[in-house]
Amino acid sequence: MIKDAHVLIVGGAGFVGSNLVKMLLSPKIKIHVIDNLLSAERFNVPEAENIIFTEGSISDDDIVGNLVDEYDYVFHLATYHGNQSSIHDPLADHENNTLTSLKLFNKLKTFKRLKKVVYSSAGCSVAEKTFGDAKPSKEVDIVSLDMDSPYSISKIIGEFYAKYYFKQHQLPVVRVRFQNVFGPGEVLGAGKWRGTPATVWRNVTPTFIYKALKKMSLPLENNGVATRDFIYVDDICRGLIQAARLGKTGDVYNLASGKEISIRELAETINQLTGNTSPIEHLPKRSWDHSGKRFGCPLKAEQEICFKAATDFYEGMKTTIAWTQNNLALIEKTIDKHKKYL
Ligand SMILES: NC(=O)c1ccc[n+]([C@@H]2O[C@H](COP(=O)([O-])OP(=O)(O)OC[C@H]3O[C@@H](n4cnc5c(N)ncnc54)[C@H](O)[C@@H]3O)[C@@H](O)[C@H]2O)c1
């Protein structure tokens, strides 16, 4: 664990960020969250004496310019969420996904107190584009120039800048590549309208769980043949902390379960766990998504930063379903904010 530290979490009101805040929260840790609430709600960040919240964009010169050399660790989790919103508005993606990383690293490059900066990258940027048999993505795999979305481009540009600032300025940055994170705290419709229904239906797991609890049909694209590596949010947060503690600066680690699960299996599991008997709604394949089957290789993180995902997929789903059920009124309130656009 990290102790006696001052931690900056950029994007700390979001799904992963707010879980990380809660995991780190202790009397010996001072936390500063910066978030412009683009895809998050203020209520995600707990009220506590040792948490300071700044509402604003890290690509705003006033916000980034005000940072001073007082942090031991920085977690950079800000993003323009996610692939579909970025396709709808590539310039907003650039502003909140690429520029955020560049301005933050450029500001941090002179800070002396920093022990580690952890940059959250995405497995989708590096996965092979295949609907055939997938091999687990390894950290050493060659990155293709063929990207499916501005989001994927921005995430990998963040990695390029992380590498550059490490080599040129010795910024102690470690990159971690997440697979598909699920768990409590992912609020459908969180934040501002981003021009597409993906503002509300932001990821497959919370969408399926919400619809299943409402006894609605789950929308299955391309017969659900795509596969993903689902990793529970507590595991991701432990992985982020392990990367901060033990990650080699300049290096990259997958945070993955290493298990490949099809979207059809995800839908069937959620229907079974919620008792939803509504028939599945079959939809065509998404035209932009060529990254059909993918999962990550967890071995390097296991060997080098002592990180292994521990939460079983079914147990994690049960906890996430229970959390969604208990927070249904709150989730529906955030969905309702966007109803006039849907
Ligand atoms: N959730 C996943 O499955 C997944 C998979 C791969 C990578 N990631 C990465 O993990 C990180 C966290 O993702 P998440 O799922 O929690 O997403 P999220 O949308 O819940 O969190 C991102 C946060 O960044 C904030 N933000 C956006 N623009 C900002 C800006 N200009 N300045 C400050 N804050 C800004 C948002 O308001 C939000 O709170 C992201 O970098 C994402 O790319 C997530």
PDBQT file of the ligand as one rigid body, heavy atoms in Angstrom, charges set to zero:
ROOT
HETATM    1  N1  LIG A 401     -13.145   1.555 -17.889  1.00  0.00    +0.000 N 
HETATM    2  C1  LIG A 401     -12.492   0.828 -18.765  1.00  0.00    +0.000 C 
HETATM    3  O1  LIG A 401     -12.936  -0.275 -19.151  1.00  0.00    +0.000 OA
HETATM    4  C2  LIG A 401     -11.168   1.307 -19.304  1.00  0.00    +0.000 A 
HETATM    5  C3  LIG A 401     -10.487   0.491 -20.227  1.00  0.00    +0.000 A 
HETATM    6  C4  LIG A 401      -9.277   0.940 -20.718  1.00  0.00    +0.000 A 
HETATM    7  C5  LIG A 401      -8.747   2.137 -20.293  1.00  0.00    +0.000 A 
HETATM    8  N2  LIG A 401      -9.426   2.898 -19.415  1.00  0.00    +0.000 N 
HETATM    9  C6  LIG A 401      -8.838   4.184 -19.002  1.00  0.00    +0.000 C 
HETATM   10  O2  LIG A 401      -8.967   4.322 -17.603  1.00  0.00    +0.000 OA
HETATM   11  C7  LIG A 401      -9.168   5.700 -17.259  1.00  0.00    +0.000 C 
HETATM   12  C8  LIG A 401     -10.400   5.832 -16.396  1.00  0.00    +0.000 C 
HETATM   13  O3  LIG A 401     -11.523   5.388 -17.146  1.00  0.00    +0.000 OA
HETATM   14  P1  LIG A 401     -12.981   5.342 -16.537  1.00  0.00    +0.000 P 
HETATM   15  O4  LIG A 401     -13.625   4.126 -17.034  1.00  0.00    +0.000 OA
HETATM   16  O5  LIG A 401     -12.937   5.611 -15.095  1.00  0.00    +0.000 OA
HETATM   17  O6  LIG A 401     -13.642   6.558 -17.305  1.00  0.00    +0.000 OA
HETATM   18  P2  LIG A 401     -14.487   7.785 -16.728  1.00  0.00    +0.000 P 
HETATM   19  O7  LIG A 401     -15.060   8.481 -17.901  1.00  0.00    +0.000 OA
HETATM   20  O8  LIG A 401     -15.426   7.315 -15.680  1.00  0.00    +0.000 OA
HETATM   21  O9  LIG A 401     -13.361   8.653 -16.051  1.00  0.00    +0.000 OA
HETATM   22  C9  LIG A 401     -12.616   9.626 -16.731  1.00  0.00    +0.000 C 
HETATM   23  C10 LIG A 401     -12.650  10.879 -15.908  1.00  0.00    +0.000 C 
HETATM   24  O10 LIG A 401     -11.881  11.887 -16.566  1.00  0.00    +0.000 OA
HETATM   25  C11 LIG A 401     -12.582  13.138 -16.395  1.00  0.00    +0.000 C 
HETATM   26  N3  LIG A 401     -12.090  14.064 -17.411  1.00  0.00    +0.000 N 
HETATM   27  C12 LIG A 401     -12.379  14.091 -18.732  1.00  0.00    +0.000 A 
HETATM   28  N4  LIG A 401     -11.718  15.104 -19.333  1.00  0.00    +0.000 NA
HETATM   29  C13 LIG A 401     -10.988  15.733 -18.354  1.00  0.00    +0.000 A 
HETATM   30  C14 LIG A 401     -10.142  16.839 -18.343  1.00  0.00    +0.000 A 
HETATM   31  N5  LIG A 401      -9.897  17.545 -19.467  1.00  0.00    +0.000 N 
HETATM   32  N6  LIG A 401      -9.592  17.220 -17.163  1.00  0.00    +0.000 NA
HETATM   33  C15 LIG A 401      -9.849  16.543 -16.019  1.00  0.00    +0.000 A 
HETATM   34  N7  LIG A 401     -10.665  15.470 -15.971  1.00  0.00    +0.000 NA
HETATM   35  C16 LIG A 401     -11.231  15.065 -17.132  1.00  0.00    +0.000 A 
HETATM   36  C17 LIG A 401     -14.038  12.729 -16.537  1.00  0.00    +0.000 C 
HETATM   37  O11 LIG A 401     -14.935  13.695 -16.048  1.00  0.00    +0.000 OA
HETATM   38  C18 LIG A 401     -14.053  11.444 -15.731  1.00  0.00    +0.000 C 
HETATM   39  O12 LIG A 401     -14.270  11.693 -14.373  1.00  0.00    +0.000 OA
HETATM   40  C19 LIG A 401      -9.242   6.447 -18.585  1.00  0.00    +0.000 C 
HETATM   41  O13 LIG A 401      -7.999   7.016 -18.882  1.00  0.00    +0.000 OA
HETATM   42  C20 LIG A 401      -9.579   5.359 -19.596  1.00  0.00    +0.000 C 
HETATM   43  O14 LIG A 401      -9.108   5.678 -20.884  1.00  0.00    +0.000 OA
HETATM   44  C21 LIG A 401     -10.632   2.519 -18.909  1.00  0.00    +0.000 A 
ENDROOT
TORSDOF 0
